[in-house]
């Protein structure tokens, strides 16, 4: 039911995603309800399709953001120790959603892991290689009171860098999301995962793209699962200065 979940409002969009089986958890649903997509997508924000945000970049379709969030959810603990990296953060939308997912205020007491450290929310870092998009993401997130608070507290940071190399300053990460298609598997990203940790990444192979879910296990071993065909913009070289 992907591409058929749009609606006239953010609430309608999220409810349709849930009704169509693309959102299965309350934590993901509540996080997507808390982040108004209109703050991040200037055109047709509630359509279930990718939209241009300039600089040859797009904000992915909502069903892909839901899929990524649901896939990473087991590693997105509502805990002060949780660290997440969003590569190709673009508009900042999914960075904001991920930040709400790991915020204990978004999760009910029943949904929190009683074995996880508490006492505050974790940290989400959004990285993009285009400074104008880094600035755009900050501006978009500051449109809401929750977003401003997350930025001011340092719970969300947007940085400029080559996401193909990850962001070692914030590693290791419980979860890494890549929002553009990599030309190959970048081992630097797996290296920056915690053990256990999970990477959600589209990879181009033989002129096709597939989502890979890559898990690093407690013993340091790594498994790669090719889960579905997709079409993303490419994860490219940084622009010339």
N, C-alpha and C positions, 0 to 999 in steps of 0.2 A: 504493500500500500504506500510505498514511498512515492513522492511527488503528488499525492492526493490528500495531503494533510493540512494544506493552507487554510486560512480563515481570516475573518475581518478584524481580529484583534490578537494580541499576544496570548491571552487566555484561551481563545478559540483554537489557535494554532497548537498550543501545548495539549489541550484536551483532545484534539484530533490525532495528534501523534500517539497519545496514550490509547485512544480508542482503536487505532490501527495497529497496535502491538509494537510500536517503535519505541515507546517508553514503557518500562515494566516496573520501575521502582519509584516509590514516593520521593526519595531523595533527589533523583534526577528530575522528576516532575516539579517538585517544589523549587529547585534551583532554576529551572528554565522559566517557571512562572515569575520568579523574583527578578529576572533580568529581561527588561523590555527590549526586544529585538529592534524596535524602531530607533533606539538610541545608537545603534551600530550599523544599520542598513538604511541608507538614504532612499532607496527605491524598493517598493513592494516588500516591506520588511516581514510581512506575515505570509508571504508565498513560500511554498515548500520547494524552493529552487535556489541555486546560487545566484548572487547578485554582485555586480561590480562595485568595488570601493576605490577604484583608481589605481594608478601605478601598475597596471596589468595584473592586479590582484582581485580576488573575490572573497566574499563571505560565503562559506559553504552552505549547502541546503540544510535546513533544520533537521531533516531526518538523519543526515550524516553526523551532525553534532549530537543528536540523541544517541546514535549508535556508538560513537566514540565514548560518550559519557557512561553509557551502560557497560561497555566493554571494560573500561578502566575502573569502574565502581568498586570492585573488591579491594583495590589498592588505594582508594580515596577515603581514608579513615578520617572521621571528624576529630582531629587531634592536632595539638600544637606541633607535633614532630613531623607531620606529613609535609612533604615537599613535592611539587609538581612543576614540570616544564612544558610549556605550550610553544612549539616551534612553528614559525610562520603565523604569528598571532594576529597579524592583519588588523582587522577592526577592533579586536579586543573582546569580542563577544564570548567565545568559548572560554577564554581566560577567566572572564567574570563568572561564567556558569560553574567552572571547575572550583573557583574560590568559594562559591556558595555551597557547593557539594561538601567541601571539607570543613565548612563552618559549623561548629556544634549547634549554633542557633537554628540552622536549617534542618538538622536531623533531630528526630524525637529521641527521648531517652531510650525507647525500646530499640531504635535503629542504631544507636551508638554501640560500638564494640566495647564491652566492659573491661576488656584487657588492655585497651589502648590508653596511653597517657592522655589526660585532658588538661583543662586549664587555659584553653584558647585555641584559635584557629591556626591552621598551618599556613604555608606560603606557596603562592603560585607565581612563577616567573614567565612572562610572555616575551619571546624574542623574535625580532624581525630584522632583516638586513637593510630595510629602507627607513631612514629616519622619519620621513613624513608619515609613515604608517605607525611607527612607535609613538609619535606625537598624537596621531589620530586616535589611537587606542586609549591613551591617557585622557584625551578630551572626551571621548565617548563615555568612558567609565565614570567620569566626573559629573555626568549629567544626572546621576541619581545620588541620593543621600548615602545609600549603602556603598555605592561605588567610590564615592569620595572618601568615606571612612576607611575602606580597604586600602586605597592608595596612600592616605595619610598615615595609616598605621604600619605600612610596609608589608601587609599581608599579600598585596599584589604589587609586582614591579614589572615595568616594561623596559627592556634593554635592546640596544642595537648590537647585532652580531650575526655571524654566519651560523645559522641554526644547524647546518649539517655537522658542525663540530660540537653541538650541544652548548652548554653554558657551565663550564667547570666550577665557576665561582659559587654556584648554588648546589652542586652535586654533593652526595648522591640523591637521586629522586625515587620516590615510590612509583611514580607514573610519569611517562613522557608521551605527549601527543604531538604528531606531526601533521600539519594542515596543508601540505603540498606534496606532490609526488616526487620521491627521491629517485635519482637515476640508478642507485645501487643501495645495498645495505651498508649503512654507516656504522661501523663497529664502535666508534666513539660514543654513540648514543647508548648502546648496550653496556659499555663500560661505565657509563654514568648512572645506571640503574642501581638501586639497592638490591640486595638479595634477601627476600624476594622483591621483585619489581616487575612492571609491565610497560611495554612500548606499543603504541598504536601508530602504524605508519603505512601510507600508500607507497608502493614501490613500482617503478616501471620496468617491465621485462618483455622483450620481444614485441615492442610497440603496444603492449597492453599494460594496464595498471591493476594491481590488486592490493587490498588491505592485508597487511601482515600483523598478527598479534604475536609479539615476541616476549616470552617470559624468561626472566632470570630467576632461578630457584634458589632456595636457601643454601644449597651446596655449591652454588656458583654455576651450575650447568644451565644451558640455554636451549629453549625449544622455540621453533618458529611455526606458526600456523597461518596458512594462506586462507582467508575467510570469504572474500567476495571481490568481484570485479567492480572497479570504480572509474571515475574520470575527474581528476584534479588538475589544477594548474601546476606546472613543474616547480620543484624546489631548485632554484637557479643560483648562479653565481651572484655575489653582491654587485651592485652597480658600481661603475668606475667613479671614483671621487673627482 
